[in-house]
Amino acid sequence: MNAPDRLRALLKKPDFVVMPAVWDGLTAKLTANAGFETAFLSGSCVAASRLGGPDLDLVSFGEMFDSFNMVHGAAPDLLVLADGDHGYGNAMNVQRTVRAYGRAGAAAVLIEDKITPRALTSAGKPCLPRQEARMKIRAAVEAAKDSGILILARTDCRPTQGIDEAVARIEMYVEEGADILFLDSPADEGEIKRAVAAARGKPSFAV
């Protein structure tokens, strides 16, 4: 059974799946040795470890992919959710990102709807228009068919466009075939529940 299929089987269980963040071989080994089955290759952690600063979209796909290979090489049985960020460009870049992680052995990859380069503002991340976000997730789902890698669709629009728009995007991502849904920056438990309901029975990722 490959990594995506193993993750699918794990997600069918009724329990929470705890997914520690990792960023290199050592953190991957520590996570695996602690008994965790899954891990999240976190872009913010990779940025902190490589650049010594916050995640401001300065880490490239090549650097993230290198970090994944370190993690996977050190703990090959760990089911890794790779941070695909915004896909590193348009829908074609998204497909390249998804296919690369799928071939390399990732169990899942995260694709989000923020605009890049990131605006340096404290008001939240500006996000793509809804239809452009739809096309990115559609492209990701299509590319995932090559390897079976799961697509985690994330929306960052809650702080700038409100919870109604965020929930609408989650519903849209479900329609496009995303496997896991993620509302970033929920204000409270009620918003988390709305996002989970919008996922229509598919797994939800929570931070």
Secondary structure, DSSP 4 states (H G I P E B T S, - for coil): --HHHHHHHHHTSSS-----EE-SHHHHHHHHHTT-SEEEE-HHHHHHHHHSS--SS-S-HHHHHHHHHHHHHH-TTSEEEEE-TT-SSSHHHHHHHHHHHHHHT-SEEEEE-B-SSPP--SS---B--HHHHHHHHHHHHHHHTTT--EEEEEE--HHHH-HHHHHHHHHHHHHHT-SEEEE-S-SSHHHHHHHHHHTTTS-EE--
